[in-house]
Amino acid sequence: MTLPAHLLNHARHEAEYLLREVGGARAVVVATVDGFDVAHARRHDLEASRMAAMASSIAALGQVVAYEAGLGAPRCMIVEAAEGYVIVRSVPRRDHPLVIQLLTDRTGLLGLALQQLSRSGQQLEAA
Amino acid sequence: MADHKIVFAGSPGAGKTTAIGAISDRPPIVTDVRNSDSSLKKDFTTVGMDYGELDLGDGERVRLFGTPGQARFDFLWSILATNALGLVILIDNSRADPLQDLGLYLDGFKHLLPEVACTVGIGRTESHPSPSLDEFGDFLAERGLICPVLPVDVRRRDDVLLIIDTVLAQAEARID
């Protein structure tokens, strides 16, 4: 996996931004669409490489479900669990498509998390 | 209609997606994305699952599930293999250590192997004859497993159907 340095820097910046700014954020991973960890930030001892692989699987499954349902390209996949949320957002760059995975507890607002994740996704798409 | 579930596992690039596409009666569902791993000589790779269906007639249908080959996706293997009747392990004989590859999937599916019919398909044997089919058989026997080992060209529908037949025949023998 080889990504340009400026994209790696942007990915690190956005991972740190989301961990800092999203209420209840536990971990953020930016990954390639085939499941490699590009950048991560975390408050807990989570295995970033495993999170990256899972993020790419969730994004790919979400994509195929959305297309099969005739809903077009998906932007976001949300897993609501008892203790929090897993949110995966696609970053459809033409050269290096990416995914962002955000793990939060329930202390923050889901809507705000989605908004901030959307902002980071757009930043990475334009980087 | 009686549904049977067969899971395809095996090395990245061995042709799991192609094999399912070769025999599926409907356009297969695929979750291929652009590959960024330079150690794999392919443009796209499966990161979620493949899905296809094969109608056997007489109200029997096989549902075909493909798994991602890379070990980083092993969390999906047991999920996709739940309630499977059979397991097909496809090995690419052109890779550096095909026997080690087989060992990875035997370990990854070790909880499933005592319960399901398993067939091992070896690809690219014409250009890469070593290890031989006998060596694969010996490798399985060392682990206490007896599974058919067949050469396969996953692009050929008949080759893949033969593997499915082999899995179903074993499953039938287990029931008997």
Boltz contact constraints between the chains, C-beta under 6 A:
constraints:
  - contact:
      token1: [A, 1]
      token2: [B, 36]
      max_distance: 6.0
  - contact:
      token1: [A, 32]
      token2: [B, 36]
      max_distance: 6.0
  - contact:
      token1: [A, 33]
      token2: [B, 33]
      max_distance: 6.0
  - contact:
      token1: [A, 34]
      token2: [B, 33]
      max_distance: 6.0
  - contact:
      token1: [A, 34]
      token2: [B, 35]
      max_distance: 6.0
  - contact:
      token1: [A, 34]
      token2: [B, 36]
      max_distance: 6.0
  - contact:
      token1: [A, 34]
      token2: [B, 45]
      max_distance: 6.0
  - contact:
      token1: [A, 34]
      token2: [B, 47]
      max_distance: 6.0
  - contact:
      token1: [A, 35]
      token2: [B, 47]
      max_distance: 6.0
  - contact:
      token1: [A, 35]
      token2: [B, 72]
      max_distance: 6.0
  - contact:
      token1: [A, 53]
      token2: [B, 72]
      max_distance: 6.0
  - contact:
      token1: [A, 53]
      token2: [B, 73]
      max_distance: 6.0
  - contact:
      token1: [A, 56]
      token2: [B, 47]
      max_distance: 6.0
  - contact:
      token1: [A, 57]
      token2: [B, 47]
      max_distance: 6.0
  - contact:
      token1: [A, 57]
      token2: [B, 48]
      max_distance: 6.0
  - contact:
      token1: [A, 60]
      token2: [B, 31]
      max_distance: 6.0
  - contact:
      token1: [A, 60]
      token2: [B, 33]
      max_distance: 6.0
  - contact:
      token1: [A, 60]
      token2: [B, 47]
      max_distance: 6.0
  - contact:
      token1: [A, 60]
      token2: [B, 48]
      max_distance: 6.0
  - contact:
      token1: [A, 61]
      token2: [B, 48]
      max_distance: 6.0
  - contact:
      token1: [A, 64]
      token2: [B, 29]
      max_distance: 6.0
  - contact:
      token1: [A, 64]
      token2: [B, 31]
      max_distance: 6.0
